[in-house]
Amino acid sequence: MTDGLNRLASKVAIVTGGASGIGAETVRLFANEGAKVLIADMNEEGGRALADELGDAVAFQKVDVTLEQDVVDAVAEATDRFGSLDIMFNNAGFGGALGPIDTTSVEDFDITFDVLVKGVFLGIKHAAIAMKPQGSGSIINTASVAGLQAGYSPHLYSVAKAAVIHLTKTVALELGEHGIRVNAICPGIIATPLAAGHPKTTDEQLGKLKKALGKGQVLGRIGDPSDIAYAALWLAGDESTFVTGHAQVVDGGAHAGRKWSKQGDWITAERPIKMYRPEGR
Ligand SMILES: NC(=O)c1ccc[n+]([C@@H]2O[C@H](COP(=O)([O-])OP(=O)(O)OC[C@H]3O[C@@H](n4cnc5c(N)ncnc54)[C@H](O)[C@@H]3O)[C@@H](O)[C@H]2O)c1
């Protein structure tokens, strides 16, 4: 990472899920751009290690985003330690329940929605309480292209991410009147432990994942956490102050449709043009 341009100078951020993957890369980028950052994650080992590595501008707090008191405490810690809360990145997540609908239990449903929807709701709620009096703030929620189109992910994950996109929009309309912007990011497939299916995924395993899945992508690669971190940086900073209620797709073209070379010969083959032309033209 090259030296930042202080695009987040004097801003304070909370990054949920900041101990790993997209969140960890965002913590690094935000700190490099001059922000003070609180990592809010259940993963104490990873979160503390990252905070220790990045120095006094970054702290860790153990937080389960499904528990309201944990989220309240995280907001209090950020404002007490660093003086304000300007950026709330509601990013913590997991893959949720897998498998066919007829074997999905109510417990699977509840835990999936608790983390992916209730966790985002609580982050928005308590960020809003801190941000309203100051009349400014940027709230960013990690959704997914799975929330825009079926067939990318398991049932409940897709539906939960669709809910995050809609919650982003409904709340943006309310909080805009208080100077607070609310946006979502919809990543495509990103090389993180979540995508690899295990929280302790090694760099070598991530390399294999990138190689296996990259070829089928429009741009010839899957995403890196930094692809999402840079989108979060833009939405967090003052270069996007006219943007709210937006679901920013960052997916290497996946949501646009099928890669050209996979669209079938009848579309891609070169043929002489036989076009109907009105008489005399
Ligand atoms: N990786 C992808 O392909 C991809 C694609 C689209 C969306 N996303 C979304 O991006 C976000 C980040 O995922 P990632 O890919 O970086 O995965 P990751 O597994 O690397 O990181 C997720 C982090 O969230 C934390 N977390 C999980 N449940 C939590 C809870 N209840 N409270 C606090 N922290 C919790 C984990 O400890 C972990 O540090 C998630 O919301 C995920 O759904 C990922």
The ligand as a MOL file (V3000), in Angstrom:
LIG
                    3D

  0  0  0     0  0            999 V3000
M  V30 BEGIN CTAB
M  V30 COUNTS 44 48 0 0 0
M  V30 BEGIN ATOM
M  V30 1 N -15.8460 -12.6100 0.1010 0
M  V30 2 C -16.8440 -12.5030 -0.7660 0
M  V30 3 O -16.8240 -13.0990 -1.8670 0
M  V30 4 C -18.0150 -11.5960 -0.4340 0
M  V30 5 C -18.9000 -11.2820 -1.4800 0
M  V30 6 C -19.9920 -10.4700 -1.2000 0
M  V30 7 C -20.1830 -9.9700 0.0820 0
M  V30 8 N -19.2910 -10.3170 1.0810 0 CHG=1
M  V30 9 C -19.5560 -9.7600 2.4190 0
M  V30 10 O -18.3980 -9.0720 2.8460 0
M  V30 11 C -18.4060 -9.0100 4.2730 0
M  V30 12 C -17.0340 -9.3550 4.7880 0
M  V30 13 O -16.7610 -10.7120 4.4890 0
M  V30 14 P -15.3120 -11.2630 4.1010 0
M  V30 15 O -15.4290 -11.8850 2.7750 0
M  V30 16 O -14.2960 -10.2470 4.3540 0 CHG=-1
M  V30 17 O -15.2230 -12.4850 5.1500 0
M  V30 18 P -14.2150 -12.8100 6.3410 0
M  V30 19 O -14.6890 -14.1290 6.8690 0
M  V30 20 O -12.8070 -12.6770 5.8980 0
M  V30 21 O -14.5150 -11.6540 7.4170 0
M  V30 22 C -15.7340 -11.5820 8.1110 0
M  V30 23 C -15.4440 -11.0210 9.4990 0
M  V30 24 O -16.7140 -10.8460 10.1550 0
M  V30 25 C -16.5570 -11.2750 11.4960 0
M  V30 26 N -17.8680 -11.6350 12.0540 0
M  V30 27 C -18.6860 -12.6380 11.6790 0
M  V30 28 N -19.7690 -12.6560 12.4560 0
M  V30 29 C -19.6340 -11.6470 13.3520 0
M  V30 30 C -20.4370 -11.1650 14.4240 0
M  V30 31 N -21.6090 -11.7390 14.7520 0
M  V30 32 N -19.9990 -10.0960 15.1150 0
M  V30 33 C -18.8090 -9.5150 14.8110 0
M  V30 34 N -18.0060 -9.9450 13.8310 0
M  V30 35 C -18.4240 -11.0040 13.1050 0
M  V30 36 C -15.6080 -12.4490 11.4190 0
M  V30 37 O -15.0050 -12.7280 12.6790 0
M  V30 38 C -14.6180 -11.9750 10.3760 0
M  V30 39 O -13.5240 -11.2980 10.9510 0
M  V30 40 C -19.5330 -9.9200 4.7380 0
M  V30 41 O -20.6720 -9.1550 5.0610 0
M  V30 42 C -19.8120 -10.7630 3.5170 0
M  V30 43 O -21.1180 -11.2830 3.5000 0
M  V30 44 C -18.2200 -11.1040 0.8450 0
M  V30 END ATOM
M  V30 BEGIN BOND
M  V30 1 1 1 2
M  V30 2 2 2 3
M  V30 3 1 2 4
M  V30 4 1 4 5
M  V30 5 2 4 44
M  V30 6 2 5 6
M  V30 7 1 6 7
M  V30 8 2 7 8
M  V30 9 1 8 9
M  V30 10 1 8 44
M  V30 11 1 9 10
M  V30 12 1 9 42
M  V30 13 1 10 11
M  V30 14 1 11 12
M  V30 15 1 11 40
M  V30 16 1 12 13
M  V30 17 1 13 14
M  V30 18 2 14 15
M  V30 19 1 14 16
M  V30 20 1 14 17
M  V30 21 1 17 18
M  V30 22 2 18 19
M  V30 23 1 18 20
M  V30 24 1 18 21
M  V30 25 1 21 22
M  V30 26 1 22 23
M  V30 27 1 23 24
M  V30 28 1 23 38
M  V30 29 1 24 25
M  V30 30 1 25 26
M  V30 31 1 25 36
M  V30 32 1 26 27
M  V30 33 1 26 35
M  V30 34 2 27 28
M  V30 35 1 28 29
M  V30 36 1 29 30
M  V30 37 2 29 35
M  V30 38 1 30 31
M  V30 39 2 30 32
M  V30 40 1 32 33
M  V30 41 2 33 34
M  V30 42 1 34 35
M  V30 43 1 36 37
M  V30 44 1 36 38
M  V30 45 1 38 39
M  V30 46 1 40 41
M  V30 47 1 40 42
M  V30 48 1 42 43
M  V30 END BOND
M  V30 END CTAB
M  END
